[in-house]
Amino acid sequence: MKTTKVKAGVIGLAVALVAVIAVAVAALNDLYVNYASGNDTASCTLTAPCKTYERAQAVFVAGDVIHFVGTYPNRISVTKLGVSIEGGAIAASQTANEAVLIAANNVTIRNLDVSGGWAFGMRTQVAAKVDGLILDNVTIHDGVWQNRSGARCTGAGSWGRGLAIDGATNVTLMN
């Protein structure tokens, strides 16, 4: 009789564990942004992508990964805890202060090509005190930097920064 109770208890525990794992895995989604063909009323899947990063970030939950399909032509502001971005390109207007602003903790960005921005290609927001940032295989290029007077220029005397990590902690740069 004792053996039956132990077996039933182990089986019940195993079933409960499988249910917990299934719920955890179900929370993981790949969200897709396709500015050319997406729609912000869509579900942000590969076959029904969002049009804007803002929509993907709004539906993002911890564990999701946001993918850019093609080139996204606007500045993005990462403001949600734990955002993970994988792949694609961002080509922001050269009138935007930066192409990518990071203002959230525990952000991971991988395999992303970033261009544009007036003063920065990518930067952390000082006031956000970003803690936890991983940049892996991120390319930043073709920004319109500033000269010392703050005027935009592209020639000699330009300064600006492709990447500005200001006030952030636990930052990892790879590749």
C-alpha positions as CSV (number, residue, x, y, z in Angstrom):
1,M,0.0,0.0,0.0
2,K,2.8,2.4,0.8
3,T,4.5,1.7,-2.5
4,T,1.3,2.7,-4.4
5,K,1.1,6.0,-2.5
6,V,4.7,6.8,-3.2
7,K,4.3,6.0,-6.9
8,A,1.1,8.1,-7.1
9,G,2.9,11.0,-5.4
10,V,5.9,10.8,-7.8
11,I,3.6,10.6,-10.8
12,G,1.5,13.6,-9.6
13,L,4.7,15.6,-9.0
14,A,6.0,14.7,-12.5
15,V,2.7,15.8,-14.1
16,A,2.8,19.1,-12.1
17,L,6.4,19.7,-13.2
18,V,5.6,19.1,-16.9
19,A,2.7,21.5,-16.6
20,V,4.9,24.2,-15.1
21,I,7.5,23.7,-17.9
22,A,4.8,23.9,-20.6
23,V,3.6,27.2,-19.2
24,A,7.1,28.6,-19.1
25,V,7.9,27.6,-22.7
26,A,4.5,28.9,-23.9
27,A,5.6,32.4,-22.7
28,L,8.5,32.4,-25.1
29,N,7.7,33.9,-28.4
30,D,9.5,35.2,-31.5
31,L,8.0,38.6,-32.3
32,Y,8.6,39.9,-35.8
33,V,8.7,43.5,-37.0
34,N,8.5,44.1,-40.8
35,Y,8.0,47.8,-41.6
36,A,7.4,47.1,-45.3
37,S,4.6,44.6,-44.9
38,G,3.6,44.4,-41.2
39,N,0.5,45.7,-39.6
40,D,0.2,46.8,-36.0
41,T,-3.1,45.0,-35.5
42,A,-1.3,41.7,-36.4
43,S,0.0,39.2,-33.8
44,C,3.7,40.0,-34.5
45,T,4.4,36.4,-35.8
46,L,6.6,35.6,-38.8
47,T,3.5,35.2,-41.0
48,A,1.7,38.2,-39.5
49,P,4.4,40.7,-38.4
50,C,4.0,44.0,-36.6
51,K,4.7,47.1,-38.6
52,T,6.5,49.0,-35.7
53,Y,8.9,48.2,-33.0
54,E,6.6,50.0,-30.5
55,R,3.9,47.4,-31.1
56,A,6.3,44.5,-30.7
57,Q,7.6,46.0,-27.4
58,A,4.1,46.6,-26.2
59,V,3.2,42.8,-26.5
60,F,6.7,41.7,-25.4
61,V,6.8,39.5,-22.3
62,A,10.0,38.3,-20.6
63,G,11.6,35.5,-22.6
64,D,10.3,36.8,-26.0
65,V,12.7,37.8,-28.8
66,I,12.0,40.7,-31.2
67,H,13.3,40.2,-34.8
68,F,13.6,42.9,-37.4
69,V,12.8,41.6,-40.9
70,G,14.5,43.8,-43.5
71,T,15.5,47.3,-42.6
72,Y,13.5,49.3,-40.0
73,P,13.6,53.0,-41.0
74,N,12.9,54.6,-37.6
75,R,14.6,55.3,-34.2
76,I,13.7,52.8,-31.5
77,S,13.5,53.4,-27.8
78,V,14.0,50.2,-25.7
79,T,12.0,50.9,-22.5
80,K,10.8,47.5,-21.3
81,L,12.7,45.3,-18.8
82,G,14.4,42.3,-20.4
83,V,13.9,43.1,-24.1
84,S,15.8,40.9,-26.4
85,I,16.4,41.9,-30.0
86,E,17.9,39.5,-32.6
87,G,18.8,40.4,-36.2
88,G,17.9,42.8,-38.9
89,A,18.8,46.4,-39.4
90,I,17.8,49.8,-38.1
91,A,18.4,52.8,-40.4
92,A,17.1,55.8,-38.4
93,S,16.7,59.2,-39.8
94,Q,19.8,61.3,-39.5
95,T,17.7,63.9,-37.7
96,A,17.0,61.6,-34.8
97,N,19.3,62.1,-31.8
98,E,20.2,58.4,-31.9
99,A,19.1,55.4,-33.8
100,V,18.7,53.2,-30.7
101,L,18.1,54.5,-27.2
102,I,18.3,52.0,-24.4
103,A,16.4,53.0,-21.2
104,A,15.7,49.6,-19.6
105,N,17.5,46.9,-17.6
106,N,18.6,43.5,-18.8
107,V,18.5,44.2,-22.5
108,T,20.2,41.9,-25.0
109,I,20.8,43.0,-28.7
110,R,22.4,40.5,-31.1
111,N,23.2,40.5,-34.8
112,L,21.9,44.0,-35.5
113,D,23.1,46.6,-38.1
114,V,22.5,50.2,-36.9
115,S,22.8,53.3,-39.0
116,G,21.7,56.9,-38.7
117,G,21.3,59.1,-35.7
118,W,22.5,62.7,-35.3
119,A,24.7,62.5,-32.3
120,F,24.8,58.7,-31.5
121,G,24.2,55.5,-33.3
122,M,23.2,53.8,-30.0
123,R,23.2,55.0,-26.4
124,T,22.0,54.3,-22.9
125,Q,19.9,56.8,-21.2
126,V,21.8,58.2,-18.2
127,A,18.6,58.9,-16.2
128,A,17.5,55.2,-16.6
129,K,20.7,53.9,-14.9
130,V,20.6,50.9,-17.2
131,D,21.8,47.7,-15.4
132,G,22.5,44.7,-17.6
133,L,23.2,45.2,-21.3
134,I,24.6,42.7,-23.7
135,L,25.6,43.8,-27.2
136,D,26.7,40.9,-29.4
137,N,27.7,41.4,-33.0
138,V,26.2,44.8,-33.3
139,T,27.5,47.1,-36.1
140,I,27.0,50.8,-35.8
141,H,27.8,53.1,-38.8
142,D,26.9,56.1,-41.0
143,G,25.7,58.5,-38.4
144,V,25.8,62.3,-38.7
145,W,27.9,63.2,-35.7
146,Q,28.4,66.7,-34.3
147,N,31.3,69.1,-34.2
148,R,32.3,70.9,-31.0
149,S,29.8,73.7,-31.5
150,G,26.9,71.2,-31.7
151,A,26.4,71.8,-35.4
152,R,25.8,68.7,-37.5
153,C,28.6,67.8,-39.9
154,T,30.1,64.9,-41.8
155,G,33.6,66.0,-42.4
156,A,36.7,67.0,-40.5
157,G,36.0,68.2,-36.9
158,S,33.1,65.8,-36.4
159,W,33.0,64.0,-33.1
160,G,29.9,62.3,-31.8
161,R,29.8,58.7,-30.7
162,G,28.7,55.6,-32.5
163,L,28.1,53.9,-29.1
164,A,27.6,55.8,-25.8
165,I,27.4,53.8,-22.6
166,D,26.6,56.5,-20.0
167,G,25.6,55.7,-16.4
168,A,25.1,52.0,-17.2
169,T,26.4,49.0,-15.3
170,N,27.0,45.3,-16.1
171,V,27.6,45.9,-19.8
172,T,29.0,43.2,-22.0
173,L,30.3,43.9,-25.6
174,M,31.0,40.9,-27.8
175,N,32.2,40.6,-31.4
